[in-house]
Amino acid sequence: MRFSRLLIHRCTLLQVGQVIGKDPYGRDKFEDVPISDVPCRVDQIRRVVTKNDFGTDVVVENILFLSPDQELNETMKIENVKDKDGSDVLKGTFAIKKINPVYRRSRLHHYEITLEKESDTSGE
């Protein structure tokens, strides 16, 4: 099965602080440039931290899978992951905590990105 069939979600990548032109004084103007409708897949991984008499502490991490032809860097942000019907899967803005390239037979197969929540659309 092709990896692209597994990318059942869509997200927006933000390239933070890109130069978009010059102001009247010749200084660079910066803005966040969105790349919308990027095929992806989000999954949650549960990691057990501690077990004690009071219960178990569990940390849940969101992992985003992207195709190998997607250009990435750690300053990018991910916004509003949706399914193909437009329903929210992960709402808000996420920073890239870690980029893990996965190789198969000496070729880049896909990226696994660990996400860190920054805010949702209401600013929380």
C-alpha positions as CSV (number, residue, x, y, z in Angstrom):
1,M,0.0,0.0,0.0
2,R,1.3,3.4,-0.9
3,F,2.1,5.8,2.0
4,S,0.1,8.6,0.5
5,R,-3.2,6.6,1.0
6,L,-2.5,6.7,4.8
7,L,-2.4,10.5,4.8
8,I,-6.1,10.9,5.6
9,H,-6.0,14.4,7.2
10,R,-5.2,17.9,6.0
11,C,-3.3,20.7,7.9
12,T,-1.8,24.1,7.4
13,L,1.9,24.6,7.8
14,L,3.1,28.1,8.8
15,Q,6.5,29.3,7.7
16,V,7.3,31.7,10.5
17,G,9.1,35.0,9.8
18,Q,9.5,34.8,6.1
19,V,10.6,37.9,4.2
20,I,7.7,39.1,2.0
21,G,9.1,42.3,0.7
22,K,10.5,45.7,1.7
23,D,9.0,48.7,3.5
24,P,9.4,52.3,2.1
25,Y,12.7,52.6,4.1
26,G,14.3,49.5,2.5
27,R,13.9,47.3,5.6
28,D,12.7,43.7,5.2
29,K,9.0,43.0,6.0
30,F,8.3,39.7,7.8
31,E,5.2,37.6,7.9
32,D,4.0,34.1,8.6
33,V,3.4,32.4,5.2
34,P,0.8,29.6,5.3
35,I,1.0,26.4,3.2
36,S,-2.6,25.1,3.3
37,D,-4.2,21.7,2.5
38,V,-1.0,19.7,3.3
39,P,-1.8,15.9,3.3
40,C,-0.9,14.4,6.7
41,R,-2.0,12.0,9.4
42,V,-2.2,12.7,13.1
43,D,-2.0,10.0,15.8
44,Q,-1.8,10.0,19.6
45,I,0.9,8.0,21.4
46,R,0.3,7.2,25.1
47,R,3.4,7.0,27.3
48,V,3.1,5.8,30.9
49,V,5.2,8.0,33.2
50,T,4.6,6.7,36.7
51,K,2.4,4.3,38.6
52,N,1.7,4.8,42.3
53,D,-1.0,4.3,45.0
54,F,-2.9,7.2,43.7
55,G,-3.1,6.1,40.1
56,T,-1.1,6.3,36.9
57,D,0.2,9.4,35.2
58,V,-0.1,9.2,31.5
59,V,1.4,11.6,28.9
60,V,-0.2,11.7,25.5
61,E,1.8,13.0,22.6
62,N,0.5,14.0,19.2
63,I,2.5,12.6,16.3
64,L,2.1,14.1,12.8
65,F,3.0,12.0,9.7
66,L,4.0,13.8,6.5
67,S,5.2,12.7,3.1
68,P,8.9,12.7,2.3
69,D,8.5,15.4,-0.4
70,Q,7.3,18.0,2.1
71,E,9.9,20.6,3.0
72,L,10.2,21.1,6.8
73,N,12.2,22.9,9.4
74,E,11.8,23.2,13.2
75,T,10.6,26.8,13.1
76,M,7.4,25.9,11.3
77,K,4.1,25.7,13.0
78,I,1.1,23.4,12.3
79,E,-2.4,24.7,12.5
80,N,-5.9,23.1,12.5
81,V,-5.6,19.5,11.5
82,K,-8.8,18.4,9.7
83,D,-10.1,15.3,8.1
84,K,-11.1,15.2,4.4
85,D,-14.6,16.2,5.2
86,G,-13.4,19.4,7.0
87,S,-14.1,18.3,10.6
88,D,-11.5,19.2,13.2
89,V,-9.2,16.5,14.3
90,L,-6.7,18.7,16.2
91,K,-7.7,22.3,16.7
92,G,-5.2,25.1,17.4
93,T,-1.6,25.9,16.8
94,F,1.3,23.5,17.4
95,A,5.0,23.9,17.5
96,I,7.3,21.3,16.1
97,K,9.0,19.6,19.1
98,K,11.0,17.0,17.1
99,I,11.3,16.0,13.5
100,N,12.1,12.3,13.0
101,P,12.9,11.2,9.4
102,V,12.0,7.5,8.8
103,Y,14.1,5.7,6.2
104,R,13.2,2.4,4.3
105,R,15.8,0.8,2.1
106,S,18.1,3.8,2.3
107,R,15.4,6.2,1.1
108,L,13.4,8.7,3.0
109,H,10.0,7.1,3.5
110,H,8.2,9.7,5.6
111,Y,8.5,12.2,8.5
112,E,7.2,11.7,12.1
113,I,6.8,15.0,13.8
114,T,6.2,15.3,17.6
115,L,3.8,18.2,18.2
116,E,3.7,20.6,21.2
117,K,0.5,22.6,21.8
118,E,0.9,26.3,21.7
119,S,-2.7,27.7,21.6
120,D,-6.1,27.0,20.2
121,T,-8.2,29.4,18.1
122,S,-9.5,31.1,21.3
123,G,-6.0,31.9,22.4
124,E,-5.8,29.4,25.3
